[in-house]
Amino acid sequence: MQMQIGRFAIDPELREAFLEFARDLVERELASPGCLRFELYEDVSQPNHFMMFEEWESTAALESHLEDPRLVADEETLLRFVLGEPTWDEFEF
């Protein structure tokens, strides 16, 4: 099993557009082969700071997903909302 956790802050002025994008993103990711969980959480003490939680059935499933052209487009869109550099942690178990 492969798990990834991303953390990032978004531009408050783009919040509503981000939330609309995020709703669609979650649906698309959950429909991806091998995706077990894909969730997005907002920090209750820091508005506009988010954690993205992904769980994949295997490293191979995640690697296959990372080659999907739709992911490249989604990453480009996500970065339009993000302030600074997102951080990512990966876990395999």
Secondary structure as the mmCIF struct_conf table of DSSP 4:
data_model
#
loop_
_struct_conf.conf_type_id
_struct_conf.id
_struct_conf.beg_label_comp_id
_struct_conf.beg_label_asym_id
_struct_conf.beg_label_seq_id
_struct_conf.end_label_comp_id
_struct_conf.end_label_asym_id
_struct_conf.end_label_seq_id
STRN STRN1 GLN A 2 ILE A 10
HELX_RH_3T_P HELX_RH_3T_P1 PRO A 12 LEU A 14
HELX_RH_AL_P HELX_RH_AL_P1 ARG A 15 LEU A 30
TURN_TY1_P TURN_TY1_P1 ALA A 31 ALA A 31
BEND BEND1 SER A 32 SER A 32
TURN_TY1_P TURN_TY1_P2 PRO A 33 GLY A 34
STRN STRN2 CYS A 35 GLU A 42
BEND BEND2 VAL A 44 GLN A 46
TURN_TY1_P TURN_TY1_P3 PRO A 47 ASN A 48
STRN STRN3 HIS A 49 TRP A 56
BEND BEND3 GLU A 57 GLU A 57
HELX_RH_AL_P HELX_RH_AL_P2 THR A 59 LEU A 66
TURN_TY1_P TURN_TY1_P4 GLU A 67 GLU A 67
HELX_RH_AL_P HELX_RH_AL_P3 PRO A 69 PHE A 81
STRN STRN4 VAL A 82 GLU A 92
#
